[in-house]
Amino acid sequence: MTSYDFRDIEQRWQAEWDRHGVYRVANPGDPGFDENRPKLYILDMFPYPSGSGLHVGHPLGYIGTDIFARYHRMRGSNVLHPMGFDAFGLPAEQYAVETGVHPRITTDKNLENYRRQLKAFGFSYDWSRSFATTDPEYYK
């Protein structure tokens, strides 16, 4: 029996899903948007990118909402399931103090790593709508 090549298979399929926009949600008025389908907005608590990576509690909290989102998609709903990052506040500042690096630098680096890790889990987020609370477009 051949072994399951996790890295190759998962990365290949996730790239395929990204290429085809499987979890991307059309806006009202966009091609493919059906106004007769029920709309559902599912939002997870945004992680604080105040550490070098996710811990086991992060995916544990996101599994239930991902199952809920997938279930409603399969039932025909327009499901908006985005992911954001709460990058302002004391945790980011404390991490910068611990590492001796400016908070903007550590936050940007940690955001990149968190996105990579969350994508590797295969959650069905609409990554085209991802943001961080430090993005000027968010707080204007």
mmCIF file of the C-alpha atoms, coordinates in Angstrom:
data_MODEL
# 
_entry.id   MODEL 
# 
loop_
_atom_site.group_PDB 
_atom_site.id 
_atom_site.type_symbol 
_atom_site.label_atom_id 
_atom_site.label_alt_id 
_atom_site.label_comp_id 
_atom_site.label_asym_id 
_atom_site.label_entity_id 
_atom_site.label_seq_id 
_atom_site.pdbx_PDB_ins_code 
_atom_site.Cartn_x 
_atom_site.Cartn_y 
_atom_site.Cartn_z 
_atom_site.occupancy 
_atom_site.B_iso_or_equiv 
_atom_site.pdbx_formal_charge 
_atom_site.auth_seq_id 
_atom_site.auth_comp_id 
_atom_site.auth_asym_id 
_atom_site.auth_atom_id 
_atom_site.pdbx_PDB_model_num 
ATOM 1   C CA . MET A 1 1   ? 0.000   0.000  0.000   1.00 0.00 ? 1   MET A CA 1 
ATOM 2   C CA . THR A 1 2   ? 1.378   3.418  -0.908  1.00 0.00 ? 2   THR A CA 1 
ATOM 3   C CA . SER A 1 3   ? 1.597   6.080  1.744   1.00 0.00 ? 3   SER A CA 1 
ATOM 4   C CA . TYR A 1 4   ? -0.366  9.311  1.648   1.00 0.00 ? 4   TYR A CA 1 
ATOM 5   C CA . ASP A 1 5   ? 1.980   12.126 0.608   1.00 0.00 ? 5   ASP A CA 1 
ATOM 6   C CA . PHE A 1 6   ? 0.347   14.803 2.733   1.00 0.00 ? 6   PHE A CA 1 
ATOM 7   C CA . ARG A 1 7   ? 2.451   17.765 1.625   1.00 0.00 ? 7   ARG A CA 1 
ATOM 8   C CA . ASP A 1 8   ? 2.192   17.082 -2.088  1.00 0.00 ? 8   ASP A CA 1 
ATOM 9   C CA . ILE A 1 9   ? -1.491  16.172 -2.216  1.00 0.00 ? 9   ILE A CA 1 
ATOM 10  C CA . GLU A 1 10  ? -2.765  18.893 0.128   1.00 0.00 ? 10  GLU A CA 1 
ATOM 11  C CA . GLN A 1 11  ? -0.697  21.655 -1.494  1.00 0.00 ? 11  GLN A CA 1 
ATOM 12  C CA . ARG A 1 12  ? -1.762  20.555 -4.971  1.00 0.00 ? 12  ARG A CA 1 
ATOM 13  C CA . TRP A 1 13  ? -5.476  20.568 -4.123  1.00 0.00 ? 13  TRP A CA 1 
ATOM 14  C CA . GLN A 1 14  ? -5.324  23.828 -2.196  1.00 0.00 ? 14  GLN A CA 1 
ATOM 15  C CA . ALA A 1 15  ? -3.620  25.471 -5.184  1.00 0.00 ? 15  ALA A CA 1 
ATOM 16  C CA . GLU A 1 16  ? -6.391  24.093 -7.399  1.00 0.00 ? 16  GLU A CA 1 
ATOM 17  C CA . TRP A 1 17  ? -9.087  25.498 -5.079  1.00 0.00 ? 17  TRP A CA 1 
ATOM 18  C CA . ASP A 1 18  ? -7.352  28.897 -5.094  1.00 0.00 ? 18  ASP A CA 1 
ATOM 19  C CA . ARG A 1 19  ? -6.986  28.879 -8.874  1.00 0.00 ? 19  ARG A CA 1 
ATOM 20  C CA . HIS A 1 20  ? -10.703 28.212 -9.322  1.00 0.00 ? 20  HIS A CA 1 
ATOM 21  C CA . GLY A 1 21  ? -11.860 30.508 -6.504  1.00 0.00 ? 21  GLY A CA 1 
ATOM 22  C CA . VAL A 1 22  ? -13.813 27.692 -4.875  1.00 0.00 ? 22  VAL A CA 1 
ATOM 23  C CA . TYR A 1 23  ? -14.495 29.664 -1.675  1.00 0.00 ? 23  TYR A CA 1 
ATOM 24  C CA . ARG A 1 24  ? -14.674 33.119 -3.219  1.00 0.00 ? 24  ARG A CA 1 
ATOM 25  C CA . VAL A 1 25  ? -18.113 34.666 -2.772  1.00 0.00 ? 25  VAL A CA 1 
ATOM 26  C CA . ALA A 1 26  ? -19.772 36.785 -5.441  1.00 0.00 ? 26  ALA A CA 1 
ATOM 27  C CA . ASN A 1 27  ? -21.203 40.153 -4.395  1.00 0.00 ? 27  ASN A CA 1 
ATOM 28  C CA . PRO A 1 28  ? -24.760 41.167 -5.283  1.00 0.00 ? 28  PRO A CA 1 
ATOM 29  C CA . GLY A 1 29  ? -24.701 42.270 -8.912  1.00 0.00 ? 29  GLY A CA 1 
ATOM 30  C CA . ASP A 1 30  ? -21.641 40.152 -9.775  1.00 0.00 ? 30  ASP A CA 1 
ATOM 31  C CA . PRO A 1 31  ? -21.892 37.334 -12.301 1.00 0.00 ? 31  PRO A CA 1 
ATOM 32  C CA . GLY A 1 32  ? -22.814 34.127 -10.525 1.00 0.00 ? 32  GLY A CA 1 
ATOM 33  C CA . PHE A 1 33  ? -24.612 35.824 -7.642  1.00 0.00 ? 33  PHE A CA 1 
ATOM 34  C CA . ASP A 1 34  ? -28.107 34.401 -7.125  1.00 0.00 ? 34  ASP A CA 1 
ATOM 35  C CA . GLU A 1 35  ? -30.234 36.762 -5.046  1.00 0.00 ? 35  GLU A CA 1 
ATOM 36  C CA . ASN A 1 36  ? -32.780 34.001 -4.437  1.00 0.00 ? 36  ASN A CA 1 
ATOM 37  C CA . ARG A 1 37  ? -30.307 31.896 -2.489  1.00 0.00 ? 37  ARG A CA 1 
ATOM 38  C CA . PRO A 1 38  ? -30.179 32.467 1.282   1.00 0.00 ? 38  PRO A CA 1 
ATOM 39  C CA . LYS A 1 39  ? -27.265 34.602 2.467   1.00 0.00 ? 39  LYS A CA 1 
ATOM 40  C CA . LEU A 1 40  ? -25.165 33.617 5.460   1.00 0.00 ? 40  LEU A CA 1 
ATOM 41  C CA . TYR A 1 41  ? -22.288 35.505 7.103   1.00 0.00 ? 41  TYR A CA 1 
ATOM 42  C CA . ILE A 1 42  ? -20.030 33.336 9.256   1.00 0.00 ? 42  ILE A CA 1 
ATOM 43  C CA . LEU A 1 43  ? -17.252 35.079 11.124  1.00 0.00 ? 43  LEU A CA 1 
ATOM 44  C CA . ASP A 1 44  ? -14.607 33.556 13.344  1.00 0.00 ? 44  ASP A CA 1 
ATOM 45  C CA . MET A 1 45  ? -12.885 35.411 16.131  1.00 0.00 ? 45  MET A CA 1 
ATOM 46  C CA . PHE A 1 46  ? -9.839  37.019 14.554  1.00 0.00 ? 46  PHE A CA 1 
ATOM 47  C CA . PRO A 1 47  ? -6.522  35.730 15.867  1.00 0.00 ? 47  PRO A CA 1 
ATOM 48  C CA . TYR A 1 48  ? -4.007  38.144 17.350  1.00 0.00 ? 48  TYR A CA 1 
ATOM 49  C CA . PRO A 1 49  ? -0.800  37.786 15.307  1.00 0.00 ? 49  PRO A CA 1 
ATOM 50  C CA . SER A 1 50  ? 1.204   38.460 18.438  1.00 0.00 ? 50  SER A CA 1 
ATOM 51  C CA . GLY A 1 51  ? 3.257   35.299 18.338  1.00 0.00 ? 51  GLY A CA 1 
ATOM 52  C CA . SER A 1 52  ? 5.376   33.543 15.791  1.00 0.00 ? 52  SER A CA 1 
ATOM 53  C CA . GLY A 1 53  ? 2.609   31.104 14.861  1.00 0.00 ? 53  GLY A CA 1 
ATOM 54  C CA . LEU A 1 54  ? -0.693  29.456 15.616  1.00 0.00 ? 54  LEU A CA 1 
ATOM 55  C CA . HIS A 1 55  ? -1.226  27.152 18.570  1.00 0.00 ? 55  HIS A CA 1 
ATOM 56  C CA . VAL A 1 56  ? -3.542  24.145 18.774  1.00 0.00 ? 56  VAL A CA 1 
ATOM 57  C CA . GLY A 1 57  ? -6.405  26.265 20.128  1.00 0.00 ? 57  GLY A CA 1 
ATOM 58  C CA . HIS A 1 58  ? -6.663  28.310 16.935  1.00 0.00 ? 58  HIS A CA 1 
ATOM 59  C CA . PRO A 1 59  ? -7.754  25.536 14.556  1.00 0.00 ? 59  PRO A CA 1 
ATOM 60  C CA . LEU A 1 60  ? -9.793  23.909 17.299  1.00 0.00 ? 60  LEU A CA 1 
ATOM 61  C CA . GLY A 1 61  ? -11.948 27.022 17.443  1.00 0.00 ? 61  GLY A CA 1 
ATOM 62  C CA . TYR A 1 62  ? -12.246 27.312 13.648  1.00 0.00 ? 62  TYR A CA 1 
ATOM 63  C CA . ILE A 1 63  ? -13.215 23.726 12.823  1.00 0.00 ? 63  ILE A CA 1 
ATOM 64  C CA . GLY A 1 64  ? -16.847 24.120 13.914  1.00 0.00 ? 64  GLY A CA 1 
ATOM 65  C CA . THR A 1 65  ? -17.483 27.286 11.919  1.00 0.00 ? 65  THR A CA 1 
ATOM 66  C CA . ASP A 1 66  ? -15.789 25.776 8.873   1.00 0.00 ? 66  ASP A CA 1 
ATOM 67  C CA . ILE A 1 67  ? -18.053 22.718 9.038   1.00 0.00 ? 67  ILE A CA 1 
ATOM 68  C CA . PHE A 1 68  ? -21.067 25.022 9.466   1.00 0.00 ? 68  PHE A CA 1 
ATOM 69  C CA . ALA A 1 69  ? -20.015 27.120 6.439   1.00 0.00 ? 69  ALA A CA 1 
ATOM 70  C CA . ARG A 1 70  ? -19.421 24.066 4.248   1.00 0.00 ? 70  ARG A CA 1 
ATOM 71  C CA . TYR A 1 71  ? -22.753 22.542 5.268   1.00 0.00 ? 71  TYR A CA 1 
ATOM 72  C CA . HIS A 1 72  ? -24.668 25.669 4.283   1.00 0.00 ? 72  HIS A CA 1 
ATOM 73  C CA . ARG A 1 73  ? -22.762 25.992 0.998   1.00 0.00 ? 73  ARG A CA 1 
ATOM 74  C CA . MET A 1 74  ? -23.728 22.427 0.132   1.00 0.00 ? 74  MET A CA 1 
ATOM 75  C CA . ARG A 1 75  ? -27.345 23.300 0.980   1.00 0.00 ? 75  ARG A CA 1 
ATOM 76  C CA . GLY A 1 76  ? -27.245 26.147 -1.562  1.00 0.00 ? 76  GLY A CA 1 
ATOM 77  C CA . SER A 1 77  ? -26.617 29.243 0.558   1.00 0.00 ? 77  SER A CA 1 
ATOM 78  C CA . ASN A 1 78  ? -24.403 32.174 -0.419  1.00 0.00 ? 78  ASN A CA 1 
ATOM 79  C CA . VAL A 1 79  ? -21.921 31.833 2.448   1.00 0.00 ? 79  VAL A CA 1 
ATOM 80  C CA . LEU A 1 80  ? -19.484 34.623 3.244   1.00 0.00 ? 80  LEU A CA 1 
ATOM 81  C CA . HIS A 1 81  ? -16.781 33.167 5.499   1.00 0.00 ? 81  HIS A CA 1 
ATOM 82  C CA . PRO A 1 82  ? -13.825 35.587 5.668   1.00 0.00 ? 82  PRO A CA 1 
ATOM 83  C CA . MET A 1 83  ? -10.796 35.673 7.943   1.00 0.00 ? 83  MET A CA 1 
ATOM 84  C CA . GLY A 1 84  ? -9.191  38.722 9.463   1.00 0.00 ? 84  GLY A CA 1 
ATOM 85  C CA . PHE A 1 85  ? -6.518  39.474 12.013  1.00 0.00 ? 85  PHE A CA 1 
ATOM 86  C CA . ASP A 1 86  ? -6.783  41.683 15.091  1.00 0.00 ? 86  ASP A CA 1 
ATOM 87  C CA . ALA A 1 87  ? -3.294  43.130 14.919  1.00 0.00 ? 87  ALA A CA 1 
ATOM 88  C CA . PHE A 1 88  ? -3.680  46.216 17.136  1.00 0.00 ? 88  PHE A CA 1 
ATOM 89  C CA . GLY A 1 89  ? -3.302  46.264 20.870  1.00 0.00 ? 89  GLY A CA 1 
ATOM 90  C CA . LEU A 1 90  ? -1.240  45.169 23.778  1.00 0.00 ? 90  LEU A CA 1 
ATOM 91  C CA . PRO A 1 91  ? -0.420  41.606 22.581  1.00 0.00 ? 91  PRO A CA 1 
ATOM 92  C CA . ALA A 1 92  ? 1.341   42.935 19.459  1.00 0.00 ? 92  ALA A CA 1 
ATOM 93  C CA . GLU A 1 93  ? 3.170   45.538 21.521  1.00 0.00 ? 93  GLU A CA 1 
ATOM 94  C CA . GLN A 1 94  ? 4.255   42.976 24.125  1.00 0.00 ? 94  GLN A CA 1 
ATOM 95  C CA . TYR A 1 95  ? 5.540   40.614 21.430  1.00 0.00 ? 95  TYR A CA 1 
ATOM 96  C CA . ALA A 1 96  ? 7.572   43.458 19.899  1.00 0.00 ? 96  ALA A CA 1 
ATOM 97  C CA . VAL A 1 97  ? 9.060   44.279 23.304  1.00 0.00 ? 97  VAL A CA 1 
ATOM 98  C CA . GLU A 1 98  ? 9.955   40.594 23.857  1.00 0.00 ? 98  GLU A CA 1 
ATOM 99  C CA . THR A 1 99  ? 11.645  40.278 20.462  1.00 0.00 ? 99  THR A CA 1 
ATOM 100 C CA . GLY A 1 100 ? 13.181  43.769 20.363  1.00 0.00 ? 100 GLY A CA 1 
ATOM 101 C CA . VAL A 1 101 ? 11.733  44.388 16.903  1.00 0.00 ? 101 VAL A CA 1 
ATOM 102 C CA . HIS A 1 102 ? 9.339   47.187 15.853  1.00 0.00 ? 102 HIS A CA 1 
ATOM 103 C CA . PRO A 1 103 ? 5.657   46.101 16.122  1.00 0.00 ? 103 PRO A CA 1 
ATOM 104 C CA . ARG A 1 104 ? 4.971   46.811 12.433  1.00 0.00 ? 104 ARG A CA 1 
ATOM 105 C CA . ILE A 1 105 ? 7.754   44.450 11.379  1.00 0.00 ? 105 ILE A CA 1 
ATOM 106 C CA . THR A 1 106 ? 6.775   41.637 13.759  1.00 0.00 ? 106 THR A CA 1 
ATOM 107 C CA . THR A 1 107 ? 3.078   42.062 12.941  1.00 0.00 ? 107 THR A CA 1 
ATOM 108 C CA . ASP A 1 108 ? 3.639   41.879 9.168   1.00 0.00 ? 108 ASP A CA 1 
ATOM 109 C CA . LYS A 1 109 ? 5.891   38.834 9.545   1.00 0.00 ? 109 LYS A CA 1 
ATOM 110 C CA . ASN A 1 110 ? 3.453   37.090 11.882  1.00 0.00 ? 110 ASN A CA 1 
ATOM 111 C CA . LEU A 1 111 ? 0.468   37.895 9.624   1.00 0.00 ? 111 LEU A CA 1 
ATOM 112 C CA . GLU A 1 112 ? 2.224   36.236 6.695   1.00 0.00 ? 112 GLU A CA 1 
ATOM 113 C CA . ASN A 1 113 ? 2.945   33.147 8.789   1.00 0.00 ? 113 ASN A CA 1 
ATOM 114 C CA . TYR A 1 114 ? -0.597  32.964 10.225  1.00 0.00 ? 114 TYR A CA 1 
ATOM 115 C CA . ARG A 1 115 ? -2.101  33.177 6.721   1.00 0.00 ? 115 ARG A CA 1 
ATOM 116 C CA . ARG A 1 116 ? 0.220   30.436 5.491   1.00 0.00 ? 116 ARG A CA 1 
ATOM 117 C CA . GLN A 1 117 ? -0.635  28.207 8.446   1.00 0.00 ? 117 GLN A CA 1 
ATOM 118 C CA . LEU A 1 118 ? -4.401  28.773 8.196   1.00 0.00 ? 118 LEU A CA 1 
ATOM 119 C CA . LYS A 1 119 ? -4.348  28.068 4.460   1.00 0.00 ? 119 LYS A CA 1 
ATOM 120 C CA . ALA A 1 120 ? -2.451  24.825 5.125   1.00 0.00 ? 120 ALA A CA 1 
ATOM 121 C CA . PHE A 1 121 ? -5.319  23.644 7.338   1.00 0.00 ? 121 PHE A CA 1 
ATOM 122 C CA . GLY A 1 122 ? -7.629  23.895 4.320   1.00 0.00 ? 122 GLY A CA 1 
ATOM 123 C CA . PHE A 1 123 ? -10.322 26.035 5.943   1.00 0.00 ? 123 PHE A CA 1 
ATOM 124 C CA . SER A 1 124 ? -12.899 27.350 3.483   1.00 0.00 ? 124 SER A CA 1 
ATOM 125 C CA . TYR A 1 125 ? -12.251 31.071 4.000   1.00 0.00 ? 125 TYR A CA 1 
ATOM 126 C CA . ASP A 1 126 ? -12.776 33.623 1.250   1.00 0.00 ? 126 ASP A CA 1 
ATOM 127 C CA . TRP A 1 127 ? -9.155  34.826 1.326   1.00 0.00 ? 127 TRP A CA 1 
ATOM 128 C CA . SER A 1 128 ? -9.935  37.591 -1.172  1.00 0.00 ? 128 SER A CA 1 
ATOM 129 C CA . ARG A 1 129 ? -11.611 39.408 1.734   1.00 0.00 ? 129 ARG A CA 1 
ATOM 130 C CA . SER A 1 130 ? -8.860  38.883 4.287   1.00 0.00 ? 130 SER A CA 1 
ATOM 131 C CA . PHE A 1 131 ? -7.680  41.927 6.213   1.00 0.00 ? 131 PHE A CA 1 
ATOM 132 C CA . ALA A 1 132 ? -5.882  43.047 9.336   1.00 0.00 ? 132 ALA A CA 1 
ATOM 133 C CA . THR A 1 133 ? -7.071  45.748 11.703  1.00 0.00 ? 133 THR A CA 1 
ATOM 134 C CA . THR A 1 134 ? -3.781  47.539 10.973  1.00 0.00 ? 134 THR A CA 1 
ATOM 135 C CA . ASP A 1 135 ? -4.704  47.954 7.279   1.00 0.00 ? 135 ASP A CA 1 
ATOM 136 C CA . PRO A 1 136 ? -5.434  51.639 6.557   1.00 0.00 ? 136 PRO A CA 1 
ATOM 137 C CA . GLU A 1 137 ? -8.401  50.567 4.395   1.00 0.00 ? 137 GLU A CA 1 
ATOM 138 C CA . TYR A 1 138 ? -9.894  48.902 7.475   1.00 0.00 ? 138 TYR A CA 1 
ATOM 139 C CA . TYR A 1 139 ? -9.657  51.695 10.020  1.00 0.00 ? 139 TYR A CA 1 
ATOM 140 C CA . LYS A 1 140 ? -10.374 54.721 7.788   1.00 0.00 ? 140 LYS A CA 1 
# 
